[in-house]
Amino acid sequence: MKVACDPGVGYGPVMEPGRLQITFDCLDPARAGTFWAAALGYPVPDVEGWHNFLRSRGRSEEDLNATFAIEDPAGARPRMFFQRVPETKSVKNRVHLDLAAPAAGSSDRAEEIDAFAERLTALGAHKLRAVKKDDGYFVVMSDPEGNEFCVD
């Protein structure tokens, strides 16, 4: 399988039939893709390699960051695609991602969730609120583009 932003593997259409792709509208596709790669543990994207590839295909400098993608090299997780749109996000997402915080061996799941949320904040996410209910605990966050997601 080709990896979306790896010049050693190849660029271009990388979706295989039957695979899932999640697409984000955003203002800065490379920034959004880099954030989500770090958040999800995907390989670090080669932004400059991607831009050089696009230049070799005749893409104008102003359109180098019109699209971006990240992909799990094992193919087990969905491809994430980011496309530039002119408008900012203005209302709540109709669909959002839920990220399960990694288990760190703590007996306190809320502590593990909070630690993962702090790691994501350091990457550029924003903590919107923590929610404690009878059936559990989760943190509502937004990515650098303002798209909401949850950590549980």
C-alpha atoms as one frame of an Amber mdcrd trajectory, in Angstrom:
protein
   0.000   0.000   0.000   1.247   3.494  -0.794   1.658   5.956   2.052   0.086
   9.320   1.305   2.979  11.655   2.035   6.049   9.438   1.725   8.117  10.287
  -1.353   9.963   6.998  -1.059   6.738   5.084  -1.578   4.865   7.282  -4.012
   2.172   9.876  -4.259  -1.150  10.088  -5.949  -4.339   8.108  -5.470  -3.716
   5.798  -2.540  -7.227   4.722  -1.598  -7.831   1.056  -2.162 -11.364  -0.142
  -2.924 -13.336  -0.702   0.266 -11.059   1.453   2.466 -12.420   4.198   4.695
 -11.220   7.778   4.350 -12.172  10.546   6.756 -12.115  13.987   5.152 -11.675
  17.280   6.988 -12.462  20.702   5.565  -9.866  23.113   6.908  -7.890  26.278
   6.291  -4.416  24.709   6.536  -4.366  21.064   5.361  -0.690  20.398   6.168
  -1.050  21.758   9.717  -4.250  19.789  10.311  -2.706  16.623   8.864   0.432
  16.981  10.955  -1.653  17.432  14.126  -3.821  14.382  13.418  -0.801  12.241
  12.498   0.716  12.977  15.914  -2.613  12.568  17.731  -3.325   9.196  16.117
   0.224   7.846  16.066   0.473   7.814  12.255   3.923   8.325  10.693   5.212
  11.896  10.750   4.199  13.363   7.386   6.799  14.730   4.995   5.168  18.083
   4.214   8.074  19.406   2.141   8.279  16.128   0.194   4.570  16.412  -0.573
   4.990  20.003  -1.743   7.983  19.050  -3.913   5.935  16.257  -5.483   3.119
  18.699  -6.235   5.574  21.179  -7.741   6.870  18.404 -10.006   3.290  17.907
 -11.179   2.890  21.603 -12.014   0.936  22.682  -8.929   1.236  26.413  -8.324
   2.886  27.648  -5.128  -0.441  29.027  -3.873  -2.065  25.609  -4.276   0.635
  23.496  -2.613  -1.376  23.330   0.599  -4.785  22.781  -0.996  -4.832  19.104
   0.037  -2.939  16.797   2.351  -3.331  13.229   3.578  -2.015  10.852   6.191
  -2.277   7.111   6.137  -1.616   4.160   8.401   1.092   2.149   6.593  -0.431
  -1.095   7.885  -3.776  -0.142   6.374  -5.625  -1.002   9.570  -6.839   2.520
  10.295  -8.556   4.981   7.948  -6.803   7.358   5.620  -7.253  10.962   6.756
  -7.658  13.549   4.007  -7.541  17.322   4.515  -8.867  19.784   1.959  -8.620
  23.542   2.060 -11.888  25.471   2.098 -12.253  29.267   2.220 -14.534  29.481
   5.257 -13.784  28.790   8.903 -15.752  26.294  10.934 -18.827  28.028  12.304
 -21.029  25.422  14.033 -20.702  22.144  15.904 -19.520  19.137  13.887 -22.242
  16.698  12.842 -19.659  13.898  13.001 -16.669  13.754  15.309 -13.868  11.382
  16.237 -13.568   9.693  19.627 -10.000   8.858  20.645  -9.382   6.253  23.322
  -6.593   7.411  25.598  -3.794   4.848  25.814  -3.808   2.748  28.960  -0.825
   3.701  31.077  -1.284   1.103  33.778  -2.968   3.550  36.120  -5.915   2.441
  38.202  -7.491   5.835  37.517  -8.875   5.984  33.970  -9.700   9.698  34.303
  -6.025  10.351  35.062  -5.016   8.529  31.836  -7.604  10.460  29.825  -6.428
  13.786  31.264  -2.774  12.929  30.538  -3.598  12.128  26.893  -5.653  15.325
  26.611  -2.646  17.296  27.894  -0.419  15.648  25.271  -2.903  16.662  22.558
  -3.025  20.214  23.943   0.752  20.403  23.564   0.263  19.452  19.893  -2.173
  22.344  19.334  -5.564  21.002  20.442  -7.801  22.897  22.842  -9.557  21.398
  25.852 -13.174  22.535  25.759 -14.564  20.715  28.786 -14.350  17.587  30.908
 -17.543  15.576  31.322 -18.117  13.248  34.264 -21.223  11.107  34.130 -22.393
   8.094  36.076 -21.210   5.823  33.269 -17.805   7.385  32.738 -15.547  10.312
  32.049 -14.399  11.982  28.830 -12.866  15.232  27.620 -14.273  17.283  24.746
 -11.525  18.928  22.718 -11.017  20.722  19.423  -8.201  20.319  16.923  -6.195
  23.349  15.736  -8.931  24.051  13.126 -11.729  23.990  15.737 -13.149  20.543
  14.895 -14.479  18.885  18.040 -13.404  15.414  19.134 -13.578  13.475  22.380
 -10.973  11.661  24.426 -12.239   8.792  26.515
